[in-house]
Amino acid sequence: MTTSSQFNRRAILGGIAASAAILPLGSVAHAQLGGLGLGSILGKASDSALDKLAVPGAFYGDEDVRIGLPIVGNLGGSGGGLLGSVLRGASKLGVLDNVTRSINDAAGVASGEAKPIFRDAINGLSFNDVPGIVKQSDGGTQYLRTSSNDTLHGKLQPLVDTALGDLGVYNQFDALAQKHSFIRAAGLSREGINKSVTDQGLDGIFSYMGKEETAFRKNPVGDVGSILKGIL
């Protein structure tokens, strides 16, 4: 090994050691914060989550994140009195099946377009100010939601609106409202449908993102290993 190579090796290893020294102890944060970047891990987690949810049928196929009908939400879920009972009966008869699938498909389409939105939000975070985020396996995701939920919601809503329009969801509701009085009675607006789908879609994205962050954290030295491979 040449003198220059030895110097570079010592400099890089020294930098890594110095970065680790200033990070919280007893945590995988040594390999995830600072120059080696929890931001990088979060970026990968958001990309991976959005890719998975953008696959056709992903939202609808996963009951944990499946988006329900906006009118169910407006009626208080399992409540809503007689109108709620009629609505649930209609759902069981399949009257609203196509609408439910279309809503979930729209959320998937919006997810596929949302990577830059999440990347921008992540790049704007200052992780050094919140060392506690490393104590939980999905701490970065939780922090992103706490600090940027409203911003992300506002930027995701136009994507959802476009997808709902392109997939004919608004037209489906209009047609159903003409045929069924319980749809008209629910008083749904385009804005209400959009907000409900965006709310539930964002819940699903953060759920998936937290799982992806946890998975990436289980291999905290992956990126470091790649760096070291060329110098050891």
C-alpha positions as CSV (number, residue, x, y, z in Angstrom):
1,M,0.0,0.0,0.0
2,T,1.4,3.4,-1.0
3,T,1.9,6.2,1.5
4,S,-0.9,8.2,-0.1
5,S,-3.3,5.2,0.2
6,Q,-2.4,4.7,3.8
7,F,-3.1,8.4,4.5
8,N,-6.5,8.3,2.7
9,R,-7.4,5.2,4.6
10,R,-6.5,6.7,8.0
11,A,-8.4,9.9,7.1
12,I,-11.6,8.2,6.1
13,L,-11.6,5.8,9.1
14,G,-10.8,8.7,11.3
15,G,-13.7,10.7,9.9
16,I,-16.1,7.8,10.4
17,A,-14.9,7.3,14.0
18,A,-15.2,11.0,14.7
19,S,-18.8,11.0,13.4
20,A,-19.7,8.1,15.5
21,A,-18.2,9.6,18.6
22,I,-20.6,12.6,18.6
23,L,-23.7,10.5,18.2
24,P,-25.9,9.1,20.9
25,L,-24.5,5.9,22.5
26,G,-26.2,2.5,22.8
27,S,-28.0,2.9,19.5
28,V,-27.7,2.1,15.8
29,A,-27.4,5.9,15.4
30,H,-23.6,5.5,15.0
31,A,-24.2,4.3,11.5
32,Q,-27.3,6.2,10.7
33,L,-26.9,9.9,11.6
34,G,-24.5,12.6,10.7
35,G,-22.7,12.3,7.4
36,L,-23.8,8.7,7.0
37,G,-27.4,10.0,7.2
38,L,-30.6,9.0,8.7
39,G,-31.9,11.2,6.0
40,S,-30.6,8.7,3.4
41,I,-32.3,5.9,5.2
42,L,-35.5,7.8,5.4
43,G,-35.3,8.6,1.7
44,K,-34.8,5.0,0.8
45,A,-37.7,4.0,3.1
46,S,-40.1,6.5,1.5
47,D,-39.1,5.5,-2.0
48,S,-39.5,1.8,-1.2
49,A,-42.9,2.4,0.5
50,L,-44.2,4.5,-2.3
51,D,-43.0,1.9,-4.9
52,K,-44.8,-0.9,-3.1
53,L,-48.1,1.1,-2.7
54,A,-47.9,2.2,-6.4
55,V,-48.3,-1.4,-7.5
56,P,-51.8,-1.8,-8.9
57,G,-54.1,-3.3,-6.2
58,A,-51.6,-2.7,-3.4
59,F,-53.8,-0.4,-1.3
60,Y,-56.9,-2.5,-1.8
61,G,-55.1,-5.8,-1.3
62,D,-53.8,-4.9,2.1
63,E,-56.6,-4.6,4.7
64,D,-54.3,-2.7,7.1
65,V,-54.1,0.3,4.7
66,R,-57.1,-0.3,2.5
67,I,-59.0,3.0,2.0
68,G,-62.6,3.0,3.0
69,L,-65.5,4.9,1.5
70,P,-65.5,8.6,2.4
71,I,-69.2,8.5,3.3
72,V,-68.4,5.7,5.9
73,G,-66.0,8.1,7.5
74,N,-68.5,11.0,7.4
75,L,-71.1,8.8,9.0
76,G,-68.8,7.9,11.9
77,G,-67.6,4.4,10.7
78,S,-69.8,1.9,12.4
79,G,-72.3,4.6,13.4
80,G,-74.6,6.8,11.4
81,G,-78.0,5.4,12.5
82,L,-80.4,4.3,9.9
83,L,-78.4,5.9,7.1
84,G,-75.3,4.1,8.2
85,S,-77.1,0.8,8.3
86,V,-78.4,1.3,4.7
87,L,-74.9,2.2,3.6
88,R,-73.3,-0.8,5.1
89,G,-76.0,-3.0,3.6
90,A,-75.3,-1.5,0.2
91,S,-71.6,-2.2,0.6
92,K,-72.3,-5.8,1.4
93,L,-74.5,-6.1,-1.7
94,G,-71.6,-4.9,-3.8
95,V,-73.2,-1.6,-4.9
96,L,-70.1,0.3,-3.9
97,D,-67.4,-2.3,-4.7
98,N,-66.2,-0.6,-7.9
99,V,-66.0,2.8,-6.2
100,T,-63.9,1.4,-3.3
101,R,-61.5,-0.3,-5.7
102,S,-61.2,2.9,-7.8
103,I,-60.5,5.0,-4.7
104,N,-57.7,2.7,-3.6
105,D,-56.3,2.6,-7.2
106,A,-56.3,6.4,-7.2
107,A,-54.3,6.4,-3.9
108,G,-51.8,4.1,-5.5
109,V,-51.4,6.3,-8.6
110,A,-50.8,9.3,-6.4
111,S,-48.2,7.4,-4.4
112,G,-46.3,6.6,-7.5
113,E,-46.0,10.4,-8.2
114,A,-45.2,11.4,-4.6
115,K,-41.5,10.5,-4.3
116,P,-40.2,14.1,-4.9
117,I,-42.7,15.4,-2.3
118,F,-41.4,13.1,0.4
119,R,-37.7,13.6,-0.6
120,D,-38.1,17.4,-0.3
121,A,-39.7,17.0,3.1
122,I,-36.9,14.7,4.3
123,N,-34.2,16.9,2.9
124,G,-35.6,19.8,4.9
125,L,-35.4,18.0,8.3
126,S,-32.7,18.7,10.9
127,F,-32.1,15.3,12.6
128,N,-29.3,16.6,14.8
129,D,-31.9,18.7,16.7
130,V,-33.9,15.5,17.7
131,P,-31.5,12.8,18.8
132,G,-34.4,10.9,20.4
133,I,-35.6,9.8,17.0
134,V,-33.0,7.0,17.0
135,K,-34.5,5.3,20.0
136,Q,-37.3,3.8,18.0
137,S,-37.0,1.7,14.9
138,D,-39.3,4.0,13.0
139,G,-38.4,7.2,14.8
140,G,-37.4,9.0,11.6
141,T,-40.8,8.3,10.1
142,Q,-42.6,9.4,13.2
143,Y,-40.6,12.6,13.3
144,L,-41.3,13.3,9.6
145,R,-45.0,12.8,10.2
146,T,-45.0,15.1,13.2
147,S,-43.0,17.8,11.6
148,S,-44.3,17.7,8.0
149,N,-47.7,16.0,7.9
150,D,-49.6,19.1,7.0
151,T,-47.1,20.1,4.3
152,L,-47.2,16.6,2.8
153,H,-51.0,16.4,2.9
154,G,-51.2,19.7,1.1
155,K,-48.9,18.6,-1.6
156,L,-50.3,15.1,-1.9
157,Q,-53.9,16.3,-2.3
158,P,-53.6,17.6,-5.9
159,L,-52.0,14.3,-6.9
160,V,-55.0,12.4,-5.4
161,D,-57.4,14.8,-6.9
162,T,-56.0,14.2,-10.4
163,A,-56.0,10.5,-9.9
164,L,-59.6,10.5,-8.6
165,G,-60.6,12.4,-11.7
166,D,-58.7,10.4,-14.2
167,L,-60.0,7.1,-12.8
168,G,-63.5,8.4,-12.9
169,V,-64.2,8.2,-9.1
170,Y,-66.0,11.6,-9.0
171,N,-68.1,10.5,-11.9
172,Q,-68.9,7.2,-10.2
173,F,-70.1,9.1,-7.1
174,D,-72.2,11.4,-9.2
175,A,-73.8,8.5,-11.0
176,L,-74.5,6.7,-7.8
177,A,-76.0,9.8,-6.2
178,Q,-78.5,9.9,-9.0
179,K,-79.6,6.3,-8.4
180,H,-79.4,6.0,-4.6
181,S,-80.8,8.5,-2.1
182,F,-78.4,7.4,0.6
183,I,-75.5,8.6,-1.5
184,R,-77.2,12.0,-1.9
185,A,-78.0,12.1,1.8
186,A,-74.3,11.7,2.7
187,G,-73.7,15.2,1.1
188,L,-70.3,14.3,-0.4
189,S,-68.4,17.0,-2.2
190,R,-65.4,16.6,-4.5
191,E,-63.3,18.3,-1.8
192,G,-64.6,15.9,0.9
193,I,-63.8,12.8,-1.2
194,N,-60.4,14.1,-2.0
195,K,-59.6,14.9,1.7
196,S,-60.8,11.6,2.9
197,V,-58.7,9.6,0.4
198,T,-55.6,11.8,1.0
199,D,-56.0,11.3,4.8
200,Q,-56.2,7.6,4.5
201,G,-53.6,7.3,1.8
202,L,-51.1,9.3,3.9
203,D,-51.8,6.9,6.8
204,G,-51.0,4.0,4.6
205,I,-47.8,5.6,3.2
206,F,-46.5,6.3,6.7
207,S,-47.4,2.8,7.8
208,Y,-45.3,1.3,5.0
209,M,-42.6,3.8,5.4
210,G,-42.1,3.0,9.1
211,K,-41.8,-0.7,8.2
212,E,-39.2,0.1,5.5
213,E,-37.2,2.3,7.9
214,T,-37.2,-0.5,10.5
215,A,-35.9,-2.9,7.9
216,F,-33.1,-0.6,6.7
217,R,-32.1,0.1,10.3
218,K,-31.5,-3.7,10.8
219,N,-28.6,-3.3,8.4
220,P,-27.1,-0.1,9.8
221,V,-23.6,-0.7,8.5
222,G,-24.6,-1.5,4.9
223,D,-23.6,1.9,3.5
224,V,-20.5,2.1,5.7
225,G,-19.5,-1.4,4.5
226,S,-19.7,-0.2,0.9
227,I,-17.4,2.7,1.8
228,L,-14.9,0.5,3.7
229,K,-14.8,-2.2,1.0
230,G,-12.6,-0.1,-1.3
231,I,-10.2,1.1,1.4
232,L,-9.5,-1.9,3.7
